Amino acid sequence: MRSFDWVIYMAVLAVFVWTMFAQDPKADAPEPAPAVIEADGPTLPPPSPLDEQVLVQVNEPKDGIGTAFAVNKSGQWITARHVVDGCNSVGLLVAPGQYVPVESIVVDPDHDLALLSTGRSPSPVKFDLDSPLRIGAHGYHVGYPQGRPGEVATKLMSRSKLITRGRREGAEPILAWAEIGRTRGLTGSLGGISGGPVFDNKGEVRGVIVAESPRRGRIYTAAPTSIDAFLTSLSVDREDGPTEIFQEETYGPMSDNARRRLQVVKVACRVSP
């Protein structure tokens, strides 16, 4: 009986060993990572006469706060035209309570854009004004809403057209973004974030904030083609600065980093002498 037990044992062991070595040599390899599925929608279509129209009344200038961001290290910054148009003096906040005076301002006659010049700008952004945009793409809007550091997460909705009336009249293409998140505790209007950048997931700038619709939860930015045309017309050098990955879970700290290294700064406009 004992010899028979050993025969059975050896037979079972042989089957076990054969099973192990008969497997595909790749059987224990980790499964390949799932293919990355494009989360965004179709490519944003070109401008159309049927695009939504956003009406903005441009009133007489008054003291106010906005946002700007660095284009290069030569002291050139971009902001929205309505933030600085008509101001007698403009300053950029570079340290607590310390504003650097803006030496010159050039406004875009056709778009809500302006170029500011100071002595230097240590940390420029990186632009992407050429790559196609997709509906549903994430955007991260960074600046000083209500005069305080803040940011908003959005998704790209569509093209629109900005119609200005009052002190200045015109029409220009813009992009519409739907708000999906914002700085904790930030409620109400985003006034003060105008002129700030909208970063994509790669940390590259895709637009300049020019308007908002609090009731609809929309933020509007200048079209990339408008920004490119404005900077090109002035022969402005663009220098690629540091970038970071923006995500819904981390866009707060990434926005703080952009402000801390003075990529994004607060703008103060004074109209009164």
Secondary structure, 3 states (H helix, E strand, C coil): CHHHHHHHHHHHHHHHHHHHHHCCCCCCCCCCCCCCCCCCCCECCCCCCCCEEEEEEECCCCCEEEEEEECCCCCEEEECHHHHCCCCEEEEEEECCEEEECCEEEECCCCCCEEEECCCCCCCCCECCCCCCECCCEEEEEECHHHCCEEEEEEEEEEEEEEEEECCCEEEEEEEEEEEEECCCCCCCCCCCCCCEEECCCCCEEEEEEEEECCCCEEEEECHHHHHHHHHHCCCCCCCCCCCCCCCCCHHHHHHHHHHCCCEEEEEEECCC
